[in-house]
Amino acid sequence: MASLQALWHLGQQWLANGHLALALSIIWSLYLVLVGAWILLQRRAPVATIGWLLSMAVLPVVGLLVYFVFGPRRFRRQRLKRLRSRRKARMRRQSLAHLRDRAAQAPARLQQLVRLVSNATQLPLSTAQEVQLLVGGARTFDAIVHAIGQAQHHVHLEYYIFEPDTTGQRVLQALTERAQAGVQVRLLVDALGSKRLVRRHYQALLDAGAEVALFHPPKLGRRLRPVINFRTHRKIVVIDGTLGFTGGVNITDTEDKRLQADPCHAYHDIHLRLQGPVVSWLQHVFLEDWAYALDYRHPAMPQDFAALLPPQDDGPALAQIMASGPDSPLEAIHRVFVDACYAAHQRLWLATPYFVPTEAALLALTSAALRGVDVRVLVPERSDSLLVTCAARSYFDELLECGVKVYLYQKRMLHAKTMVVDDMLGMVGTANFDTRSFRLNYEVCALVYTPVFAQQLADQFSRDLAQAERIFEHRPQPLPQRLGDAVARLFSPLL
């Protein structure tokens, strides 16, 4: 104790002699060395690493807090590997041989894309008995509510946005009715995206025996770091393990033009209804998210996997589920988007509400156009985020110079997330063409490898182009707008 007091007095005397500036310099230098080493060991992109280092140097305390909350992070969570292995083992040898034969008949570039998805996600190629494109929230909600009403064993839902509005109450009522009938209902919502959905809104559902869980509540909880910046952006519905839905439509009135005083205020969105063996892999994605949100030792963890993953006959459509998130360093969706651009030979049509590409994604798009591929990018004229709208505009000149055709969807907010590659692939999912979807959010997409579905998606894309305006090079751009777009682009890695 005496030695500590002596050291304290020595420090006070040292500071009193005018060494405060030197002391602060030493502390600041040690801080930079320690924090810098911490950030460097994350081994992120050089530009992002330098940006974080500069923020730490300029704002020592504030920068550290921002990095602690919003900085990049890898999540480690145990996957249901045993469940996946069991499911694969149950796939009949004839079915596996049939899939291999059918895949072998596809172009080599498509086979490589299938292999990339399988290796990056551990979700294999499968089939669908039926693939139905659902355009608009009204049609999607009608299909989902009808499917819930037909459920006999279980209903699983996972959503980023689940509002307690007219649409949300309609879905909750349908879930409550099935729970009261003895059907097992599990609802997983993102704690931030669905922050307005509180317990009193789904108390009747709980009373009926259903289970509700929150994904990444914005608090420390059992984790050492906040998780506010890492959300589940997935939209998943699985009915009895045989029928599934995914796509861009959230549970909210803004998706249903019937509930808007002005239909132009409703989002324009696209969803997908799947039936057949491929739904089992959509079920896997939900079950792993459910297990992660609850903790594997939680008593609400399901155990009746035979009923959750029932055997099904193969269908005519080759299909595959693709999922990615910050729990994997492989960035599966990012890789597949880029690889799909390089695989395209005739056309590459992309619709996305948020266009803030990485360097790799931008290079892939422009390279496809320079190869002579018909590359079209459809984005909203004005998204629901001014910053994202400005950032997206900053990339248009680079796209146009390389021959990419850029279209701005008019009047309504375009929220569809689709891609068409030649006549071999149609993709519908939750992932935007931006850094957040590629690296920060938990996303899921469905890939359908059939010419029929690719053409259906292309036809819908063409109909959407009729509501859009094509932009060209040398268009008038006021200086304030160009300056604002350039500033917004600086925040691209964070959007």
Rosetta blueprint (number, residue, H / E / L):
1 M L
2 A H
3 S H
4 L H
5 Q H
6 A H
7 L H
8 W H
9 H H
10 L H
11 G H
12 Q H
13 Q H
14 W H
15 L H
16 A H
17 N H
18 G H
19 H H
20 L H
21 A H
22 L H
23 A H
24 L H
25 S H
26 I H
27 I H
28 W H
29 S H
30 L H
31 Y H
32 L H
33 V H
34 L H
35 V H
36 G H
37 A H
38 W H
39 I H
40 L H
41 L L
42 Q L
43 R L
44 R L
45 A L
46 P H
47 V H
48 A H
49 T H
50 I H
51 G H
52 W H
53 L H
54 L H
55 S H
56 M H
57 A H
58 V H
59 L L
60 P H
61 V H
62 V H
63 G H
64 L H
65 L H
66 V H
67 Y H
68 F H
69 V H
70 F H
71 G L
72 P L
73 R L
74 R L
75 F L
76 R L
77 R L
78 Q L
79 R L
80 L L
81 K H
82 R H
83 L H
84 R H
85 S H
86 R H
87 R H
88 K H
89 A H
90 R H
91 M L
92 R L
93 R H
94 Q H
95 S H
96 L H
97 A H
98 H H
99 L H
100 R H
101 D H
102 R H
103 A H
104 A H
105 Q L
106 A L
107 P L
108 A H
109 R H
110 L H
111 Q H
112 Q H
113 L H
114 V H
115 R H
116 L H
117 V H
118 S H
119 N H
120 A H
121 T H
122 Q L
123 L L
124 P L
125 L L
126 S E
127 T E
128 A E
129 Q L
130 E E
131 V E
132 Q E
133 L E
134 L E
135 V E
136 G L
137 G H
138 A H
139 R H
140 T H
141 F H
142 D H
143 A H
144 I H
145 V H
146 H H
147 A H
148 I H
149 G H
150 Q L
151 A L
152 Q L
153 H L
154 H E
155 V E
156 H E
157 L E
158 E E
159 Y E
160 Y L
161 I L
162 F E
163 E L
164 P L
165 D L
166 T H
167 T H
168 G H
169 Q H
170 R H
171 V H
172 L H
173 Q H
174 A H
175 L H
176 T H
177 E H
178 R H
179 A H
180 Q H
181 A L
182 G L
183 V L
184 Q E
185 V E
186 R E
187 L E
188 L E
189 V E
190 D E
191 A L
192 L L
193 G L
194 S L
195 K L
196 R L
197 L L
198 V L
199 R H
200 R H
201 H H
202 Y H
203 Q H
204 A H
205 L H
206 L H
207 D H
208 A L
209 G L
210 A L
211 E E
212 V E
213 A E
214 L E
215 F E
216 H L
217 P L
218 P L
219 K L
220 L L
221 G L
222 R L
223 R L
224 L L
225 R L
226 P L
227 V L
228 I L
229 N L
230 F L
231 R L
232 T E
233 H L
234 R L
235 K L
236 I E
237 V E
238 V E
239 I E
240 D L
241 G L
242 T L
243 L E
244 G E
245 F E
246 T E
247 G E
248 G L
249 V L
250 N L
251 I E
252 T L
253 D H
254 T H
255 E H
256 D L
257 K H
258 R H
259 L H
260 Q L
261 A L
262 D L
263 P H
264 C H
265 H H
266 A L
267 Y L
268 H E
269 D L
270 I E
271 H E
272 L E
273 R E
274 L E
275 Q E
276 G L
277 P L
278 V H
279 V H
280 S H
281 W H
282 L H
283 Q H
284 H H
285 V H
286 F H
287 L H
288 E H
289 D H
290 W H
291 A H
292 Y H
293 A H
294 L H
295 D L
296 Y L
297 R L
298 H L
299 P L
300 A L
301 M L
302 P L
303 Q L
304 D L
305 F H
306 A H
307 A H
308 L H
309 L L
310 P L
311 P L
312 Q L
313 D L
314 D L
315 G L
316 P L
317 A E
318 L E
319 A E
320 Q E
321 I E
322 M E
323 A E
324 S E
325 G L
326 P L
327 D L
328 S L
329 P L
330 L L
331 E L
332 A H
333 I H
334 H H
335 R H
336 V H
337 F H
338 V H
339 D H
340 A H
341 C H
342 Y H
343 A H
344 A L
345 H L
346 Q L
347 R E
348 L E
349 W E
350 L E
351 A E
352 T L
353 P L
354 Y L
355 F E
356 V E
357 P L
358 T L
359 E H
360 A H
361 A H
362 L H
363 L H
364 A H
365 L H
366 T H
367 S H
368 A H
369 A H
370 L H
371 R L
372 G L
373 V L
374 D E
375 V E
376 R E
377 V E
378 L E
379 V E
380 P E
381 E L
382 R L
383 S L
384 D L
385 S L
386 L H
387 L H
388 V H
389 T H
390 C H
391 A H
392 A H
393 R H
394 S L
395 Y L
396 F H
397 D H
398 E H
399 L H
400 L H
401 E H
402 C L
403 G L
404 V L
405 K E
406 V E
407 Y E
408 L E
409 Y E
410 Q L
411 K L
412 R L
413 M L
414 L E
415 H L
416 A L
417 K L
418 T E
419 M E
420 V E
421 V E
422 D L
423 D L
424 M L
425 L E
426 G E
427 M E
428 V E
429 G E
430 T L
431 A L
432 N L
433 F E
434 D E
435 T H
436 R H
437 S H
438 F H
439 R H
440 L H
441 N L
442 Y E
443 E E
444 V E
445 C E
446 A E
447 L E
448 V E
449 Y L
450 T L
451 P H
452 V H
453 F H
454 A H
455 Q H
456 Q H
457 L H
458 A H
459 D H
460 Q H
461 F H
462 S H
463 R H
464 D H
465 L H
466 A L
467 Q L
468 A E
469 E E
470 R E
471 I E
472 F L
473 E L
474 H L
475 R L
476 P L
477 Q L
478 P L
479 L H
480 P H
481 Q H
482 R H
483 L H
484 G H
485 D H
486 A H
487 V H
488 A H
489 R H
490 L H
491 F L
492 S H
493 P H
494 L H
495 L L
